[in-house]
Amino acid sequence: HVGKEACEQLLEDMLGVRKIIWLPNGVAGDDTSGHVDDFARFAPRGRVLVCDEPNRRDENHAPLRAAQKALRGATNARGQQLEVVKLPMPAPVHYAGDRVPASYANFLVANAAVLVPVFNDPRDRDALAIIADCFPDRPTVGIYARDLVVGLGTLHCSSMQEPA
C-alpha cells in the first residue's frame, strides 16, 4: 500500500534497481494482480517480448496493446531504446468455467535451454520460433502446459518458489 515513488525507492534501495518501467494490467485469468511474467519478458540484445492478442473482442487485447505502447517508448537503464517483439497468445484456455492465464511468455530461461509452455494450439510453433530467435544461444524446448496452467501458472511460475 505504497505509491509508485515509494515502491521505486524500495526497489532501488533493496535490490539496486536503476530503471523501472510500469506496465498496465495483466492477462485474463491471472490471480496475481498482473504479474509481468505472463505477458512481458526481457531477452538479450535489448529485446523485450510482449504478448499480443489481435482479436479486439478478447479481454487481453486492450491491456496487451497498452503494454506494447508503454514499452515502445521505453529505454533500458543505459538509456537505449528497447526492441519490442510481439509474442502471440494461445487461444483462451478455460478450467471449471474460468479462464486461466495461458501464455507463452511464462517461459523459463535455464542454463542450457529455454523451456516454453505450449498448449496444443496452432500458435505454438510461431511462439517457439519467436522465442528461439530471441535466445539464439540456447535450444528452445516446448513443454506441454495445458494441464499445468489450471494451477494458474506454468513454467516460469513453477520455478520461483521452493519449499523450506
ChimeraX commands (.cxc) that place a marker at each C-alpha (Angstrom):
marker #1 position 0.00,0.00,0.00 radius 0.5
marker #1 position 2.70,2.44,-1.04 radius 0.5
marker #1 position 2.73,4.71,-4.07 radius 0.5
marker #1 position 4.88,4.30,-7.16 radius 0.5
marker #1 position 7.61,6.60,-5.89 radius 0.5
marker #1 position 7.93,4.76,-2.58 radius 0.5
marker #1 position 7.88,1.41,-4.35 radius 0.5
marker #1 position 10.59,2.55,-6.76 radius 0.5
marker #1 position 12.72,3.79,-3.86 radius 0.5
marker #1 position 12.37,0.46,-2.05 radius 0.5
marker #1 position 13.38,-1.47,-5.16 radius 0.5
marker #1 position 16.35,0.81,-5.67 radius 0.5
marker #1 position 17.47,0.57,-2.04 radius 0.5
marker #1 position 16.89,-3.16,-1.57 radius 0.5
marker #1 position 17.79,-4.55,-5.00 radius 0.5
marker #1 position 19.89,-1.87,-6.68 radius 0.5
marker #1 position 17.30,-1.36,-9.41 radius 0.5
marker #1 position 18.22,1.55,-11.69 radius 0.5
marker #1 position 15.21,1.68,-14.00 radius 0.5
marker #1 position 11.56,0.72,-13.63 radius 0.5
marker #1 position 9.04,0.51,-16.45 radius 0.5
marker #1 position 5.45,0.42,-15.21 radius 0.5
marker #1 position 3.10,-1.66,-17.32 radius 0.5
marker #1 position -0.67,-1.67,-17.00 radius 0.5
marker #1 position -2.74,-4.72,-16.02 radius 0.5
marker #1 position -2.03,-8.37,-16.72 radius 0.5
marker #1 position -3.61,-11.16,-18.72 radius 0.5
marker #1 position -7.08,-12.58,-18.21 radius 0.5
marker #1 position -7.24,-15.32,-15.60 radius 0.5
marker #1 position -4.19,-14.08,-13.70 radius 0.5
marker #1 position -4.67,-14.36,-9.95 radius 0.5
marker #1 position -1.60,-12.26,-9.06 radius 0.5
marker #1 position -2.83,-8.76,-9.89 radius 0.5
marker #1 position -0.86,-8.65,-13.12 radius 0.5
marker #1 position 2.48,-10.41,-12.73 radius 0.5
marker #1 position 4.59,-9.40,-15.70 radius 0.5
marker #1 position 5.91,-12.93,-16.37 radius 0.5
marker #1 position 2.59,-13.75,-18.03 radius 0.5
marker #1 position 2.81,-11.03,-20.69 radius 0.5
marker #1 position 6.22,-9.32,-21.00 radius 0.5
marker #1 position 9.75,-10.72,-20.70 radius 0.5
marker #1 position 13.20,-9.32,-21.33 radius 0.5
marker #1 position 15.56,-11.06,-23.75 radius 0.5
marker #1 position 19.18,-10.44,-24.74 radius 0.5
marker #1 position 20.28,-7.60,-27.04 radius 0.5
marker #1 position 17.78,-5.05,-25.76 radius 0.5
marker #1 position 14.70,-7.01,-26.72 radius 0.5
marker #1 position 11.51,-7.38,-24.76 radius 0.5
marker #1 position 8.90,-9.94,-25.75 radius 0.5
marker #1 position 5.35,-8.70,-25.23 radius 0.5
marker #1 position 2.26,-10.79,-25.76 radius 0.5
marker #1 position -0.13,-9.73,-28.47 radius 0.5
marker #1 position -3.81,-10.53,-28.89 radius 0.5
marker #1 position -5.08,-9.25,-32.25 radius 0.5
marker #1 position -8.73,-10.14,-31.56 radius 0.5
marker #1 position -10.27,-6.84,-30.43 radius 0.5
marker #1 position -13.10,-8.71,-28.67 radius 0.5
marker #1 position -10.70,-10.68,-26.47 radius 0.5
marker #1 position -10.28,-9.21,-22.99 radius 0.5
marker #1 position -6.49,-9.36,-23.40 radius 0.5
marker #1 position -6.42,-7.16,-26.50 radius 0.5
marker #1 position -6.53,-3.72,-24.85 radius 0.5
marker #1 position -4.18,-4.35,-21.90 radius 0.5
marker #1 position -1.59,-6.06,-24.10 radius 0.5
marker #1 position -1.67,-3.23,-26.64 radius 0.5
marker #1 position -1.24,-0.76,-23.75 radius 0.5
marker #1 position 1.81,-2.70,-22.53 radius 0.5
marker #1 position 3.28,-2.71,-26.04 radius 0.5
marker #1 position 2.77,1.04,-26.33 radius 0.5
marker #1 position 4.43,1.67,-22.96 radius 0.5
marker #1 position 7.44,-0.44,-23.92 radius 0.5
marker #1 position 7.80,1.05,-27.41 radius 0.5
marker #1 position 8.54,4.39,-25.79 radius 0.5
marker #1 position 10.78,2.99,-23.05 radius 0.5
marker #1 position 14.52,2.73,-22.67 radius 0.5
marker #1 position 16.68,0.43,-20.59 radius 0.5
marker #1 position 18.80,1.56,-17.63 radius 0.5
marker #1 position 21.51,2.69,-20.08 radius 0.5
marker #1 position 19.07,4.89,-21.99 radius 0.5
marker #1 position 18.92,2.58,-25.02 radius 0.5
marker #1 position 15.62,2.08,-26.84 radius 0.5
marker #1 position 14.02,-1.33,-26.28 radius 0.5
marker #1 position 13.13,-3.52,-29.28 radius 0.5
marker #1 position 9.56,-4.74,-28.78 radius 0.5
marker #1 position 8.97,-8.25,-30.13 radius 0.5
marker #1 position 5.35,-9.38,-30.35 radius 0.5
marker #1 position 4.63,-12.83,-28.95 radius 0.5
marker #1 position 1.28,-14.42,-29.79 radius 0.5
marker #1 position -1.20,-15.57,-27.19 radius 0.5
marker #1 position -2.68,-19.06,-27.40 radius 0.5
marker #1 position -6.43,-19.39,-27.76 radius 0.5
marker #1 position -8.17,-18.91,-24.40 radius 0.5
marker #1 position -7.92,-21.87,-22.04 radius 0.5
marker #1 position -10.70,-22.47,-19.52 radius 0.5
marker #1 position -10.92,-24.72,-16.48 radius 0.5
marker #1 position -14.07,-25.25,-14.44 radius 0.5
marker #1 position -15.70,-22.38,-16.35 radius 0.5
marker #1 position -12.93,-19.86,-15.61 radius 0.5
marker #1 position -10.28,-18.51,-17.95 radius 0.5
marker #1 position -6.75,-19.39,-16.86 radius 0.5
marker #1 position -3.62,-17.36,-17.73 radius 0.5
marker #1 position -2.31,-19.41,-20.65 radius 0.5
marker #1 position 0.63,-17.53,-22.13 radius 0.5
marker #1 position 3.82,-18.31,-24.00 radius 0.5
marker #1 position 5.58,-15.56,-22.02 radius 0.5
marker #1 position 5.71,-17.76,-18.93 radius 0.5
marker #1 position 8.82,-19.47,-20.32 radius 0.5
marker #1 position 11.81,-20.48,-18.22 radius 0.5
marker #1 position 15.33,-19.46,-19.25 radius 0.5
marker #1 position 17.71,-22.13,-17.93 radius 0.5
marker #1 position 21.45,-22.51,-18.38 radius 0.5
marker #1 position 21.16,-24.99,-21.26 radius 0.5
marker #1 position 17.72,-24.27,-22.78 radius 0.5
marker #1 position 14.63,-22.10,-22.86 radius 0.5
marker #1 position 11.59,-24.10,-21.78 radius 0.5
marker #1 position 8.40,-22.72,-23.32 radius 0.5
marker #1 position 4.85,-23.62,-22.31 radius 0.5
marker #1 position 2.80,-24.93,-25.24 radius 0.5
marker #1 position -0.90,-25.68,-25.32 radius 0.5
marker #1 position -1.56,-27.88,-28.38 radius 0.5
marker #1 position -2.53,-24.65,-30.14 radius 0.5
marker #1 position -1.86,-23.61,-33.75 radius 0.5
marker #1 position 0.18,-20.65,-32.44 radius 0.5
marker #1 position 2.61,-22.90,-30.52 radius 0.5
marker #1 position 5.03,-23.13,-33.46 radius 0.5
marker #1 position 5.06,-19.37,-34.02 radius 0.5
marker #1 position 5.75,-18.70,-30.35 radius 0.5
marker #1 position 8.57,-21.24,-30.24 radius 0.5
marker #1 position 10.18,-19.70,-33.33 radius 0.5
marker #1 position 9.97,-16.15,-31.95 radius 0.5
marker #1 position 11.45,-17.15,-28.59 radius 0.5
marker #1 position 14.18,-19.20,-30.30 radius 0.5
marker #1 position 15.12,-16.14,-32.36 radius 0.5
marker #1 position 15.42,-14.06,-29.17 radius 0.5
marker #1 position 17.58,-16.66,-27.39 radius 0.5
marker #1 position 19.86,-17.99,-30.16 radius 0.5
marker #1 position 22.46,-19.35,-27.74 radius 0.5
marker #1 position 20.11,-22.00,-26.26 radius 0.5
marker #1 position 17.77,-24.60,-27.70 radius 0.5
marker #1 position 14.09,-23.77,-27.30 radius 0.5
marker #1 position 12.02,-26.67,-25.97 radius 0.5
marker #1 position 8.24,-26.72,-25.90 radius 0.5
marker #1 position 6.71,-28.28,-22.78 radius 0.5
marker #1 position 3.02,-29.19,-22.83 radius 0.5
marker #1 position 1.49,-26.94,-20.15 radius 0.5
marker #1 position -2.27,-27.08,-20.63 radius 0.5
marker #1 position -2.64,-29.21,-17.51 radius 0.5
marker #1 position -0.13,-27.10,-15.56 radius 0.5
marker #1 position -1.87,-23.77,-16.30 radius 0.5
marker #1 position -5.02,-24.87,-14.45 radius 0.5
marker #1 position -2.92,-24.13,-11.34 radius 0.5
marker #1 position -2.78,-20.52,-12.64 radius 0.5
marker #1 position 0.83,-20.52,-13.80 radius 0.5
marker #1 position 3.21,-22.53,-15.95 radius 0.5
marker #1 position 6.98,-22.99,-16.26 radius 0.5
marker #1 position 8.37,-19.68,-15.02 radius 0.5
marker #1 position 5.85,-19.53,-12.18 radius 0.5
marker #1 position 6.61,-23.07,-11.05 radius 0.5
marker #1 position 10.34,-22.34,-10.86 radius 0.5
marker #1 position 10.04,-19.41,-8.48 radius 0.5
marker #1 position 9.42,-20.98,-5.08 radius 0.5
marker #1 position 10.95,-23.87,-3.24 radius 0.5
marker #1 position 9.54,-25.36,-0.03 radius 0.5
marker #1 position 11.54,-24.79,3.13 radius 0.5
marker link #1:1,2 radius 0.2
marker link #1:2,3 radius 0.2
marker link #1:3,4 radius 0.2
marker link #1:4,5 radius 0.2
marker link #1:5,6 radius 0.2
marker link #1:6,7 radius 0.2
marker link #1:7,8 radius 0.2
marker link #1:8,9 radius 0.2
marker link #1:9,10 radius 0.2
marker link #1:10,11 radius 0.2
marker link #1:11,12 radius 0.2
marker link #1:12,13 radius 0.2
marker link #1:13,14 radius 0.2
marker link #1:14,15 radius 0.2
marker link #1:15,16 radius 0.2
marker link #1:16,17 radius 0.2
marker link #1:17,18 radius 0.2
marker link #1:18,19 radius 0.2
marker link #1:19,20 radius 0.2
marker link #1:20,21 radius 0.2
marker link #1:21,22 radius 0.2
marker link #1:22,23 radius 0.2
marker link #1:23,24 radius 0.2
marker link #1:24,25 radius 0.2
marker link #1:25,26 radius 0.2
marker link #1:26,27 radius 0.2
marker link #1:27,28 radius 0.2
marker link #1:28,29 radius 0.2
marker link #1:29,30 radius 0.2
marker link #1:30,31 radius 0.2
marker link #1:31,32 radius 0.2
marker link #1:32,33 radius 0.2
marker link #1:33,34 radius 0.2
marker link #1:34,35 radius 0.2
marker link #1:35,36 radius 0.2
marker link #1:36,37 radius 0.2
marker link #1:37,38 radius 0.2
marker link #1:38,39 radius 0.2
marker link #1:39,40 radius 0.2
marker link #1:40,41 radius 0.2
marker link #1:41,42 radius 0.2
marker link #1:42,43 radius 0.2
marker link #1:43,44 radius 0.2
marker link #1:44,45 radius 0.2
marker link #1:45,46 radius 0.2
marker link #1:46,47 radius 0.2
marker link #1:47,48 radius 0.2
marker link #1:48,49 radius 0.2
marker link #1:49,50 radius 0.2
marker link #1:50,51 radius 0.2
marker link #1:51,52 radius 0.2
marker link #1:52,53 radius 0.2
marker link #1:53,54 radius 0.2
marker link #1:54,55 radius 0.2
marker link #1:55,56 radius 0.2
marker link #1:56,57 radius 0.2
marker link #1:57,58 radius 0.2
marker link #1:58,59 radius 0.2
marker link #1:59,60 radius 0.2
marker link #1:60,61 radius 0.2
marker link #1:61,62 radius 0.2
marker link #1:62,63 radius 0.2
marker link #1:63,64 radius 0.2
marker link #1:64,65 radius 0.2
marker link #1:65,66 radius 0.2
marker link #1:66,67 radius 0.2
marker link #1:67,68 radius 0.2
marker link #1:68,69 radius 0.2
marker link #1:69,70 radius 0.2
marker link #1:70,71 radius 0.2
marker link #1:71,72 radius 0.2
marker link #1:72,73 radius 0.2
marker link #1:73,74 radius 0.2
marker link #1:74,75 radius 0.2
marker link #1:75,76 radius 0.2
marker link #1:76,77 radius 0.2
marker link #1:77,78 radius 0.2
marker link #1:78,79 radius 0.2
marker link #1:79,80 radius 0.2
marker link #1:80,81 radius 0.2
marker link #1:81,82 radius 0.2
marker link #1:82,83 radius 0.2
marker link #1:83,84 radius 0.2
marker link #1:84,85 radius 0.2
marker link #1:85,86 radius 0.2
marker link #1:86,87 radius 0.2
marker link #1:87,88 radius 0.2
marker link #1:88,89 radius 0.2
marker link #1:89,90 radius 0.2
marker link #1:90,91 radius 0.2
marker link #1:91,92 radius 0.2
marker link #1:92,93 radius 0.2
marker link #1:93,94 radius 0.2
marker link #1:94,95 radius 0.2
marker link #1:95,96 radius 0.2
marker link #1:96,97 radius 0.2
marker link #1:97,98 radius 0.2
marker link #1:98,99 radius 0.2
marker link #1:99,100 radius 0.2
marker link #1:100,101 radius 0.2
marker link #1:101,102 radius 0.2
marker link #1:102,103 radius 0.2
marker link #1:103,104 radius 0.2
marker link #1:104,105 radius 0.2
marker link #1:105,106 radius 0.2
marker link #1:106,107 radius 0.2
marker link #1:107,108 radius 0.2
marker link #1:108,109 radius 0.2
marker link #1:109,110 radius 0.2
marker link #1:110,111 radius 0.2
marker link #1:111,112 radius 0.2
marker link #1:112,113 radius 0.2
marker link #1:113,114 radius 0.2
marker link #1:114,115 radius 0.2
marker link #1:115,116 radius 0.2
marker link #1:116,117 radius 0.2
marker link #1:117,118 radius 0.2
marker link #1:118,119 radius 0.2
marker link #1:119,120 radius 0.2
marker link #1:120,121 radius 0.2
marker link #1:121,122 radius 0.2
marker link #1:122,123 radius 0.2
marker link #1:123,124 radius 0.2
marker link #1:124,125 radius 0.2
marker link #1:125,126 radius 0.2
marker link #1:126,127 radius 0.2
marker link #1:127,128 radius 0.2
marker link #1:128,129 radius 0.2
marker link #1:129,130 radius 0.2
marker link #1:130,131 radius 0.2
marker link #1:131,132 radius 0.2
marker link #1:132,133 radius 0.2
marker link #1:133,134 radius 0.2
marker link #1:134,135 radius 0.2
marker link #1:135,136 radius 0.2
marker link #1:136,137 radius 0.2
marker link #1:137,138 radius 0.2
marker link #1:138,139 radius 0.2
marker link #1:139,140 radius 0.2
marker link #1:140,141 radius 0.2
marker link #1:141,142 radius 0.2
marker link #1:142,143 radius 0.2
marker link #1:143,144 radius 0.2
marker link #1:144,145 radius 0.2
marker link #1:145,146 radius 0.2
marker link #1:146,147 radius 0.2
marker link #1:147,148 radius 0.2
marker link #1:148,149 radius 0.2
marker link #1:149,150 radius 0.2
marker link #1:150,151 radius 0.2
marker link #1:151,152 radius 0.2
marker link #1:152,153 radius 0.2
marker link #1:153,154 radius 0.2
marker link #1:154,155 radius 0.2
marker link #1:155,156 radius 0.2
marker link #1:156,157 radius 0.2
marker link #1:157,158 radius 0.2
marker link #1:158,159 radius 0.2
marker link #1:159,160 radius 0.2
marker link #1:160,161 radius 0.2
marker link #1:161,162 radius 0.2
marker link #1:162,163 radius 0.2
marker link #1:163,164 radius 0.2
view
